[in-house]
Amino acid sequence: MNRHEEYRSQKAVIEWFGKCWRVLGAPTESVLFHCPNGGKRKPGEAAMLKAEGVRAGVPDLILLLPRNGHHALLLELKTETGRLSPAQSDFLETAATNGYKACVCFSTETAIQAITDYCRS
């Protein structure tokens, strides 16, 4: 997986949402956010973050906006050739069975479409 490509895609989605949140009916642009759970850490730092609640599998973006019977939208962004880790699959499945809309997006465009569809539902 090309981490830089995923970064660029996620950044583009955040920038797009920053321009469109009002039209989509969101109360503020801050309802779409990223929890920085990924990345390599030194062992001490990793232990501290884990103690603070960092969890494997948490999706890249969370849209904290209830719509159409869902509590929120959870988006995992991947490159075209990216694959979910077992922890990511488990997290998204658990979220979906507990009232959240969860999806995997393999491009900037599909992520934007998922957010747009969710907001308009």
C-alpha positions in Angstrom: 0.0 0.0 0.0 1.3 3.4 -0.9 0.8 5.4 2.4 1.4 8.7 0.6 -1.4 8.0 -1.9 -3.8 7.2 0.9 -2.7 10.4 2.7 -3.4 12.5 -0.4 -6.8 11.0 -0.9 -7.8 11.5 2.8 -6.5 15.1 2.6 -8.6 15.8 -0.5 -11.7 14.4 1.2 -11.2 16.7 4.2 -10.6 19.7 2.0 -13.7 18.9 -0.1 -15.8 18.5 3.1 -14.5 21.8 4.4 -16.0 23.5 1.3 -19.3 21.5 1.2 -20.4 20.8 4.8 -23.1 23.4 4.8 -24.7 22.2 1.6 -24.6 18.7 2.9 -26.6 19.7 6.0 -23.8 19.3 8.6 -23.8 21.6 11.6 -20.1 22.2 11.3 -17.1 21.0 9.3 -15.6 19.4 12.5 -18.1 16.6 12.4 -15.8 14.9 9.9 -12.5 14.0 11.6 -9.6 11.6 11.7 -8.3 9.6 14.7 -4.6 9.2 14.2 -4.3 5.6 15.2 -2.0 4.5 12.4 1.7 4.8 11.8 4.9 3.5 13.3 5.7 4.5 16.9 8.6 3.9 19.3 7.7 1.2 21.8 7.3 3.6 24.7 5.1 6.0 22.7 3.0 3.1 21.4 2.4 1.8 24.9 1.3 5.3 26.1 -1.0 5.7 23.2 -2.5 2.3 23.7 -3.1 3.1 27.4 -4.8 6.3 26.3 -7.2 4.3 24.1 -5.7 3.9 20.7 -7.2 0.8 19.1 -6.3 -1.2 16.1 -8.8 -1.1 13.2 -10.4 2.3 13.9 -11.4 3.7 10.5 -9.6 6.7 8.9 -12.5 9.1 8.9 -15.6 9.4 11.1 -18.5 11.6 10.1 -20.3 12.2 13.4 -23.7 12.9 11.9 -26.7 10.7 12.4 -28.6 9.9 9.2 -31.3 7.4 8.1 -31.2 5.3 11.3 -27.3 5.3 11.6 -25.4 6.9 14.4 -22.5 8.0 12.2 -20.6 7.2 9.0 -17.2 5.4 9.3 -14.9 5.4 6.3 -11.8 3.4 5.8 -9.8 4.8 2.8 -7.6 2.4 0.8 -5.6 2.7 -2.4 -7.0 0.8 -5.4 -4.8 -2.2 -4.4 -5.2 -1.8 -0.6 -6.7 -4.4 1.7 -8.3 -4.3 5.0 -6.4 -5.7 8.0 -8.3 -8.3 10.1 -8.6 -5.6 12.8 -10.1 -3.2 10.3 -12.6 -5.8 9.0 -13.6 -6.7 12.6 -14.1 -3.1 13.6 -16.2 -2.2 10.6 -18.3 -5.3 11.0 -18.9 -4.6 14.7 -19.8 -1.0 13.9 -22.2 -2.0 11.2 -24.0 -4.4 13.5 -24.3 -1.7 16.1 -26.0 1.1 14.1 -23.2 2.7 12.2 -22.8 3.0 8.5 -19.4 1.6 7.7 -17.7 1.5 4.3 -14.4 1.0 2.6 -13.5 3.5 -0.2 -10.8 2.8 -2.7 -10.5 6.3 -4.2 -11.1 10.0 -3.3 -14.2 10.0 -5.5 -15.8 7.0 -3.9 -15.2 8.5 -0.4 -16.8 11.8 -1.5 -19.7 9.9 -3.0 -20.2 7.8 0.1 -20.3 11.0 2.3 -22.7 12.8 -0.1 -25.0 9.8 -0.3 -25.0 9.4 3.5 -25.7 13.1 4.1 -28.5 13.1 1.7 -30.2 9.9 2.9 
